Amino acid sequence: MTLIPEAAIPGTPGTPDAQTSSLAAPTANPIVVPLTIDPLAPPATAFVESLRDDGTVNLRARTFIPNSEGVETAARRHIHGTPLEERFNVFGAAAAGISVAILLFGWFAPLTGQVGWAVIAFIGFLGFYAVLVSLKADGQEVKDRIMISLLYSAAVILIGALLFVVIYTLIRGQEALPHANFFFDTMQLAGPLDPLTVGGISHAIMGTLMQIGMALSLAVPLGITTAVFLNEIGGKFARFVRTISDAMTALPSIVAGLFVYAAIITLITHQRSGFAAAMAIMVMMLPIIIRASDVVLRLVAGNLREASYALGSTKWRTVWHVVLPTARSGLVTAVILGTARGIGETSPVLLTSGVTAVMNLNPFDGPMISLPLQVFAFVRSPEPNMIARGFGTAAVLLLLVLTLFALARVFGGRGPGQLSVRQQRAVVARSGRDAVRLTISAARRERALELAQATAGSASSTTAPKETLS
């Protein structure tokens, strides 16, 4: 049985509510609400939510529906979709902005140029849109709508520029892409005047894959390990390393090529090779991966580390089993950014690997060309077939980068705790095996208990006659 003191009831003496009531009505005496004892109420955690009609406290009432009579309700807001009025404002402002640009460039002002026309039309759209929105909204909402329009416009411009580059490259390279020999042949026996049915870029495709693979095999562990050191260890040396990595993100690619040429080719190998090109690409990728991974690891919640330490885990096990899996998706993004920086480099590959028209699968001996450098070699020629091969090579490079990014997202882009279909099946299978094992163990324990009870009963029955005779 639980008793609730009168001080816990709003409006009773000794509570802030009672003091507020006495200030609001000084002539009114405090009203003490009679309490009843509810045997089914929980312990002292029970709290008053409502009162019965007779003034007694209803301890069971956890929630109640407030009276909405006389309360004004606002109009329902549509969260999903665009209202008809908003669409009218957008399309009307766009039509008005285009009309103003046409009048200025065609009738009233001696203005020319497509870029200027687009700028005037966009400025007119923003002005008319602000006027239409202000007819039924306040100034703050007008500012919000203008900022939303600017953000959407920036997104459209960026996506449009990306689509323009991709579509233009595919269109210019459509003459070379349909030929199978373009993907499986080399330029060893092809010249500038040969048709597109002769020669290909297989040597450049293999060179790119080998160079970027070697660069990633070194840059990814070094970059992520350095980011873990910066976040988990820290100290004065960590600040120095972070400053150096930040400065190297703006390192010109030609400087990286010259460094590798002086440190590896001149002192060690004495010849251009694919390995030297991979080292130059790795120098360009490493600061990007370090910086992006550092930012991602900072976002991991500190209470996850604290929970791991509270369970008795060591620091390296916490990093390996808690921090890195939590930041896996962001780390994949960091690797993608580094790959995008390294796979398109041309000048360091030109300095460290050189140009060749034959297939070279040995990264430590002889020149090894890459796709960006092959594009540069093709477009230098004035022949239309060579230019078509250059645009076809650029299209292959775009498709290769897109494929690598898609594979990275599929295999490593899942968030923490998200399992693949195969992993979910494995979890279900393990749960089934555990259930069978626990059932068998429980049956064995019951059988052992029954056997022990039967043994104890037979032993007591055999000792009883001896005690009687004695």
C-alpha positions as CSV (number, residue, x, y, z in Angstrom):
1,M,0.0,0.0,0.0
2,T,1.4,3.4,-1.0
3,L,0.6,6.7,0.6
4,I,1.2,9.9,-1.4
5,P,1.8,13.0,0.9
6,E,-0.3,16.0,0.5
7,A,2.8,18.0,-0.4
8,A,3.1,16.0,-3.6
9,I,-0.3,17.3,-4.8
10,P,-0.3,20.5,-6.7
11,G,-2.1,23.3,-4.9
12,T,-1.4,22.0,-1.4
13,P,0.5,24.0,1.3
14,G,4.3,23.8,1.2
15,T,4.6,23.5,-2.6
16,P,5.5,26.2,-5.2
17,D,2.1,25.6,-6.9
18,A,0.4,26.5,-3.6
19,Q,2.4,29.7,-3.3
20,T,1.5,30.6,-6.9
21,S,-2.1,30.0,-6.2
22,S,-2.0,32.1,-3.1
23,L,-0.5,35.0,-5.1
24,A,-3.1,34.7,-7.8
25,A,-6.0,34.5,-5.3
26,P,-4.9,35.9,-1.9
27,T,-8.3,35.5,-0.3
28,A,-8.7,31.9,-1.2
29,N,-7.7,29.2,1.3
30,P,-5.5,26.4,0.2
31,I,-7.5,23.3,-0.7
32,V,-6.2,20.0,0.6
33,V,-7.3,17.2,-1.7
34,P,-8.3,14.0,0.1
35,L,-6.2,11.1,-0.8
36,T,-7.2,7.5,-1.3
37,I,-5.0,4.4,-1.0
38,D,-4.7,2.3,-4.1
39,P,-3.2,-1.1,-3.3
40,L,-2.4,-1.7,-7.0
41,A,-0.3,1.4,-7.3
42,P,3.4,1.0,-7.8
43,P,5.8,2.2,-5.1
44,A,6.9,5.7,-4.5
45,T,7.5,6.3,-8.2
46,A,3.7,6.8,-8.7
47,F,2.8,10.3,-9.6
48,V,-0.5,12.2,-9.9
49,E,-1.8,12.6,-13.4
50,S,-5.5,13.4,-12.9
51,L,-8.2,13.7,-10.3
52,R,-11.5,11.9,-10.1
53,D,-14.8,13.7,-10.1
54,D,-15.1,13.4,-6.3
55,G,-11.7,15.0,-5.8
56,T,-9.8,11.9,-5.0
57,V,-6.5,11.1,-6.7
58,N,-6.5,8.6,-9.5
59,L,-3.1,6.9,-9.2
60,R,-3.7,4.5,-12.1
61,A,-4.3,7.3,-14.6
62,R,-0.9,7.5,-16.3
63,T,-2.1,9.7,-19.2
64,F,-5.1,11.8,-19.9
65,I,-6.6,13.6,-22.9
66,P,-6.7,17.4,-22.3
67,N,-9.8,19.3,-23.1
68,S,-9.4,21.0,-26.5
69,E,-12.6,23.0,-26.4
70,G,-12.0,26.7,-27.1
71,V,-8.4,26.1,-28.2
72,E,-7.5,27.4,-31.7
73,T,-5.7,24.9,-33.9
74,A,-3.4,25.9,-36.8
75,A,-3.8,24.7,-40.3
76,R,-2.3,21.3,-41.0
77,R,1.1,21.5,-42.5
78,H,2.1,19.2,-45.4
79,I,5.4,17.7,-44.6
80,H,5.8,15.6,-47.7
81,G,5.3,17.0,-51.2
82,T,5.1,20.5,-52.5
83,P,1.9,22.5,-52.1
84,L,0.2,23.9,-55.2
85,E,0.8,27.4,-54.1
86,E,4.6,26.8,-53.8
87,R,4.7,25.3,-57.2
88,F,2.9,28.3,-58.6
89,N,5.4,30.6,-57.0
90,V,8.4,28.8,-58.4
91,F,7.1,28.4,-62.0
92,G,5.6,31.9,-62.0
93,A,8.9,33.4,-60.8
94,A,10.9,31.4,-63.3
95,A,8.6,32.5,-66.2
96,A,8.8,36.1,-65.1
97,G,12.6,36.0,-64.8
98,I,13.0,34.4,-68.3
99,S,10.6,37.1,-69.7
100,V,12.7,39.9,-68.2
101,A,15.9,38.4,-69.6
102,I,14.3,38.1,-73.1
103,L,13.1,41.7,-73.0
104,L,16.5,43.1,-71.8
105,F,18.6,41.1,-74.3
106,G,16.2,41.3,-77.2
107,W,14.4,44.7,-77.0
108,F,15.4,47.2,-74.3
109,A,19.2,46.9,-73.9
110,P,22.1,46.1,-76.2
111,L,23.1,43.0,-74.2
112,T,24.5,39.7,-75.7
113,G,25.8,36.5,-74.4
114,Q,24.3,33.3,-73.1
115,V,26.0,33.4,-69.7
116,G,24.8,37.0,-69.1
117,W,21.2,36.0,-70.2
118,A,21.2,33.1,-67.7
119,V,22.5,35.4,-64.9
120,I,19.9,38.1,-65.5
121,A,17.1,35.4,-65.7
122,F,18.3,33.9,-62.4
123,I,18.4,37.3,-60.6
124,G,14.9,38.0,-62.0
125,F,13.7,34.7,-60.7
126,L,14.9,35.4,-57.2
127,G,13.3,38.8,-57.2
128,F,9.9,37.7,-58.4
129,Y,10.0,34.6,-56.2
130,A,10.6,36.8,-53.1
131,V,7.7,39.1,-54.1
132,L,5.3,36.1,-54.5
133,V,6.3,34.5,-51.3
134,S,6.0,37.8,-49.3
135,L,2.3,38.1,-50.3
136,K,1.4,35.4,-47.7
137,A,4.5,35.1,-45.5
138,D,6.6,37.2,-43.2
139,G,10.2,38.3,-43.8
140,Q,11.8,35.3,-42.1
141,E,10.0,32.9,-44.3
142,V,11.0,34.9,-47.4
143,K,14.7,34.7,-46.4
144,D,14.3,30.9,-45.8
145,R,12.7,30.4,-49.2
146,I,15.5,32.5,-50.9
147,M,18.2,30.5,-49.2
148,I,16.5,27.2,-50.2
149,S,16.3,28.4,-53.8
150,L,20.0,29.3,-53.8
151,L,21.0,25.8,-52.4
152,Y,18.8,24.0,-54.9
153,S,20.3,26.2,-57.7
154,A,23.9,25.3,-56.6
155,A,23.0,21.6,-56.5
156,V,21.5,21.8,-60.0
157,I,24.6,23.7,-61.3
158,L,27.0,21.1,-59.9
159,I,25.0,18.1,-61.1
160,G,24.6,19.8,-64.5
161,A,28.3,20.4,-64.8
162,L,29.1,16.8,-63.8
163,L,26.6,15.4,-66.3
164,F,27.9,17.7,-69.0
165,V,31.5,16.4,-68.6
166,V,30.4,12.8,-68.6
167,I,27.9,13.1,-71.5
168,Y,30.3,15.2,-73.6
169,T,33.1,12.7,-73.0
170,L,30.9,9.8,-74.0
171,I,29.7,11.5,-77.1
172,R,33.1,12.4,-78.3
173,G,34.4,8.9,-77.6
174,Q,31.5,7.0,-79.1
175,E,33.5,6.5,-82.3
176,A,36.2,4.4,-80.5
177,L,34.1,2.7,-77.7
178,P,32.1,0.3,-80.0
179,H,35.3,-1.5,-81.2
180,A,36.3,-4.5,-79.1
181,N,39.9,-4.1,-80.0
182,F,39.9,-0.7,-78.2
183,F,39.7,-2.6,-74.9
184,F,41.9,-5.7,-75.6
185,D,44.6,-4.4,-77.9
186,T,47.7,-2.2,-77.5
187,M,49.1,0.6,-79.6
188,Q,52.3,-1.3,-80.4
189,L,51.3,-1.8,-84.1
190,A,49.0,1.2,-84.5
191,G,49.9,4.6,-85.8
192,P,48.2,8.0,-86.0
193,L,46.7,7.4,-89.4
194,D,45.4,3.9,-88.7
195,P,41.7,3.4,-88.4
196,L,40.0,2.8,-85.1
197,T,39.8,-0.9,-85.8
198,V,43.5,-1.1,-85.1
199,G,45.1,-0.6,-81.7
200,G,43.7,-0.2,-78.2
201,I,44.4,0.8,-74.6
202,S,44.6,-2.5,-72.7
203,H,48.2,-1.7,-71.7
204,A,47.0,1.6,-70.2
205,I,44.1,-0.1,-68.3
206,M,46.4,-2.6,-66.8
207,G,49.0,0.1,-65.9
208,T,46.3,2.1,-64.2
209,L,45.0,-0.8,-62.2
210,M,48.5,-1.9,-61.1
211,Q,49.7,1.6,-60.2
212,I,46.5,2.5,-58.2
213,G,46.5,-0.9,-56.5
214,M,50.1,-0.6,-55.3
215,A,49.4,3.0,-54.2
216,L,46.3,2.0,-52.3
217,S,48.0,-1.0,-50.6
218,L,50.4,1.4,-49.0
219,A,48.3,4.6,-48.6
220,V,45.2,3.0,-47.0
221,P,47.0,1.3,-44.0
222,L,49.4,4.2,-43.5
223,G,46.6,6.8,-43.7
224,I,44.2,5.1,-41.4
225,T,46.9,4.2,-38.9
226,T,48.1,7.8,-38.9
227,A,44.5,9.0,-38.3
228,V,44.1,6.6,-35.4
229,F,47.4,7.9,-33.9
230,L,46.2,11.5,-34.2
231,N,42.9,10.8,-32.5
232,E,43.7,8.1,-30.0
233,I,47.2,8.9,-28.9
234,G,47.6,12.7,-29.5
235,G,50.3,14.8,-28.0
236,K,52.7,17.4,-29.4
237,F,54.0,15.0,-32.1
238,A,50.5,14.4,-33.2
239,R,49.9,18.1,-33.7
240,F,53.1,18.3,-35.7
241,V,51.9,15.4,-37.9
242,R,48.5,16.9,-38.4
243,T,50.1,20.2,-39.5
244,I,52.3,18.4,-42.0
245,S,49.4,16.3,-43.4
246,D,47.3,19.5,-43.8
247,A,50.1,21.2,-45.6
248,M,50.6,18.2,-48.0
249,T,47.0,18.3,-49.2
250,A,48.0,21.3,-51.3
251,L,51.2,19.8,-52.6
252,P,51.5,20.2,-56.4
253,S,51.6,16.9,-58.2
254,I,54.7,17.8,-60.1
255,V,56.6,18.3,-56.8
256,A,55.6,14.8,-55.7
257,G,56.8,13.4,-59.1
258,L,60.2,15.2,-58.7
259,F,60.6,13.9,-55.2
260,V,60.0,10.3,-56.2
261,Y,62.3,10.8,-59.3
262,A,65.1,12.1,-57.1
263,A,64.6,9.6,-54.2
264,I,63.8,6.4,-56.0
265,I,64.8,6.6,-59.7
266,T,68.0,8.5,-59.3
267,L,69.2,6.7,-56.1
268,I,67.7,3.2,-56.3
269,T,66.2,1.9,-59.5
270,H,68.0,4.1,-62.1
271,Q,65.1,3.7,-64.5
272,R,61.4,4.7,-64.8
273,S,58.9,2.1,-63.7
274,G,55.4,1.5,-62.6
275,F,56.5,1.2,-59.0
276,A,58.0,4.7,-59.0
277,A,54.7,6.0,-60.5
278,A,52.8,4.2,-57.7
279,M,55.0,5.8,-55.1
280,A,54.3,9.3,-56.6
281,I,50.5,8.6,-56.6
282,M,50.8,7.3,-53.0
283,V,52.4,10.6,-51.9
284,M,49.4,12.5,-53.4
285,M,46.8,10.2,-51.9
286,L,48.2,9.9,-48.4
287,P,47.4,13.4,-47.0
288,I,43.9,13.2,-48.4
289,I,43.2,9.9,-46.7
290,I,44.8,11.0,-43.4
291,R,42.8,14.3,-43.3
292,A,39.5,12.7,-44.2
293,S,40.0,9.7,-41.8
294,D,41.0,12.1,-39.0
295,V,37.7,14.0,-39.4
296,V,35.7,10.8,-39.5
297,L,37.3,9.3,-36.4
298,R,36.6,12.5,-34.4
299,L,32.9,12.0,-35.0
300,V,32.9,8.7,-33.1
301,A,31.1,9.2,-29.8
302,G,33.3,9.1,-26.8
303,N,30.8,7.2,-24.7
304,L,31.4,4.2,-27.0
305,R,35.1,4.1,-26.0
306,E,34.2,4.6,-22.4
307,A,31.7,1.7,-22.5
308,S,34.4,-0.5,-24.0
309,Y,36.9,0.5,-21.4
310,A,34.3,-0.1,-18.6
311,L,33.9,-3.7,-19.9
312,G,37.6,-4.3,-19.4
313,S,38.7,-3.9,-23.1
314,T,42.2,-2.7,-23.9
315,K,42.9,0.4,-26.0
316,W,43.8,-1.4,-29.2
317,R,40.8,-3.8,-29.0
318,T,38.6,-0.8,-28.5
319,V,40.0,0.8,-31.6
320,W,39.8,-2.4,-33.6
321,H,36.3,-3.5,-32.5
322,V,34.5,-0.3,-31.6
323,V,36.1,2.8,-33.2
324,L,37.0,1.5,-36.7
325,P,33.7,-0.4,-37.3
326,T,31.7,2.6,-36.2
327,A,33.5,4.9,-38.6
328,R,33.7,2.3,-41.5
329,S,31.4,4.2,-43.9
330,G,33.3,7.4,-43.4
331,L,36.7,5.7,-43.8
332,V,35.5,4.2,-47.1
333,T,34.6,7.8,-48.2
334,A,38.1,8.9,-47.2
335,V,39.6,6.1,-49.4
336,I,37.4,7.1,-52.3
337,L,38.5,10.7,-52.0
338,G,42.1,9.6,-52.0
339,T,41.6,7.3,-55.0
340,A,39.9,10.1,-56.9
341,R,42.9,12.3,-56.3
342,G,45.5,9.7,-57.3
343,I,43.8,8.0,-60.3
344,G,43.7,11.1,-62.4
345,E,47.3,12.2,-61.9
346,T,49.3,12.7,-65.1
347,S,52.5,14.8,-64.4
348,P,54.0,12.5,-61.7
349,V,53.4,9.4,-63.9
350,L,55.0,11.2,-66.8
351,L,58.1,11.9,-64.8
352,T,58.4,8.6,-63.0
353,S,56.9,6.0,-65.4
354,G,57.2,7.4,-68.9
355,V,55.2,6.7,-72.1
356,T,55.0,3.3,-73.8
357,A,52.8,1.6,-76.4
358,V,53.4,-2.0,-75.3
359,M,52.0,-4.1,-72.5
360,N,54.3,-4.2,-69.4
361,L,53.1,-6.3,-66.5
362,N,56.3,-5.9,-64.4
363,P,56.0,-2.8,-62.3
364,F,59.7,-2.8,-61.4
365,D,61.2,-2.9,-64.9
366,G,60.5,-0.5,-67.8
367,P,57.9,2.2,-68.5
368,M,54.3,1.6,-67.6
369,I,51.7,4.0,-68.9
370,S,48.3,4.9,-67.3
371,L,45.0,6.0,-68.6
372,P,45.4,9.8,-67.9
373,L,48.8,9.8,-69.5
374,Q,47.4,7.9,-72.5
375,V,44.7,10.5,-72.9
376,F,47.4,13.2,-72.9
377,A,49.4,11.2,-75.5
378,F,46.4,10.8,-77.7
379,V,45.0,14.3,-77.7
380,R,48.4,15.8,-78.6
381,S,48.0,14.5,-82.1
382,P,46.0,16.5,-84.6
383,E,44.5,13.4,-86.3
384,P,40.8,12.9,-85.7
385,N,41.2,9.2,-85.0
386,M,43.8,9.9,-82.3
387,I,41.5,12.5,-80.7
388,A,38.6,10.0,-80.8
389,R,40.8,7.5,-79.0
390,G,41.7,10.1,-76.4
391,F,38.1,10.8,-75.6
392,G,37.3,7.1,-75.6
393,T,40.2,6.6,-73.1
394,A,38.8,9.4,-70.9
395,A,35.4,7.7,-71.0
396,V,37.0,4.4,-70.0
397,L,38.7,6.2,-67.1
398,L,35.4,7.6,-65.9
399,L,33.7,4.2,-66.1
400,L,36.6,2.6,-64.2
401,V,36.5,5.2,-61.4
402,L,32.7,4.7,-61.2
403,T,33.1,1.0,-60.9
404,L,35.8,1.2,-58.2
405,F,33.6,3.6,-56.2
406,A,30.5,1.4,-56.5
407,L,32.5,-1.7,-55.3
408,A,33.9,0.3,-52.4
409,R,30.4,1.3,-51.4
410,V,29.0,-2.2,-51.7
411,F,31.8,-3.9,-49.7
412,G,32.6,-1.2,-47.1
413,G,29.9,1.4,-47.2
414,R,27.5,-0.1,-44.6
415,G,27.1,1.7,-41.4
416,P,27.9,0.3,-37.9
417,G,25.7,-2.7,-37.1
418,Q,24.3,-3.1,-40.6
419,L,24.8,-6.6,-41.9
420,S,24.7,-7.9,-45.4
421,V,22.3,-10.6,-46.5
422,R,24.9,-13.3,-46.1
423,Q,25.9,-12.1,-42.7
424,Q,22.2,-12.1,-41.6
425,R,21.8,-15.7,-42.8
426,A,25.0,-16.6,-40.8
427,V,23.6,-14.9,-37.7
428,V,20.3,-16.8,-38.0
429,A,22.1,-20.1,-38.5
430,R,24.3,-19.5,-35.4
431,S,21.2,-18.6,-33.4
432,G,19.5,-21.8,-34.5
433,R,22.6,-23.8,-33.5
434,D,22.7,-22.1,-30.2
435,A,19.0,-22.8,-29.6
436,V,19.5,-26.5,-30.3
437,R,22.6,-26.6,-28.1
438,L,20.8,-24.9,-25.2
439,T,17.8,-27.3,-25.6
440,I,20.1,-30.4,-25.5
441,S,21.9,-29.0,-22.5
442,A,18.7,-28.3,-20.6
443,A,17.5,-31.9,-21.4
444,R,20.7,-33.3,-20.2
445,R,20.5,-31.3,-17.0
446,E,16.9,-32.5,-16.3
447,R,17.9,-36.1,-17.0
448,A,20.9,-35.8,-14.6
449,L,18.7,-34.3,-12.0
450,E,16.1,-37.0,-12.3
451,L,18.8,-39.6,-12.1
452,A,20.2,-38.0,-9.0
453,Q,16.8,-37.9,-7.4
454,A,16.2,-41.5,-8.2
455,T,19.6,-42.5,-6.8
456,A,18.9,-40.5,-3.6
457,G,15.5,-42.2,-3.2
458,S,16.9,-45.7,-3.7
459,A,19.7,-45.0,-1.2
460,S,17.2,-43.7,1.4
461,S,15.0,-46.8,0.9
462,T,17.9,-49.1,1.5
463,T,19.1,-47.4,4.7
464,A,15.6,-47.3,6.3
465,P,15.4,-51.1,7.2
466,K,18.8,-51.1,8.7
467,E,17.8,-48.3,11.1
468,T,14.6,-50.1,12.0
469,L,16.5,-53.3,12.9
470,S,19.0,-51.4,14.9
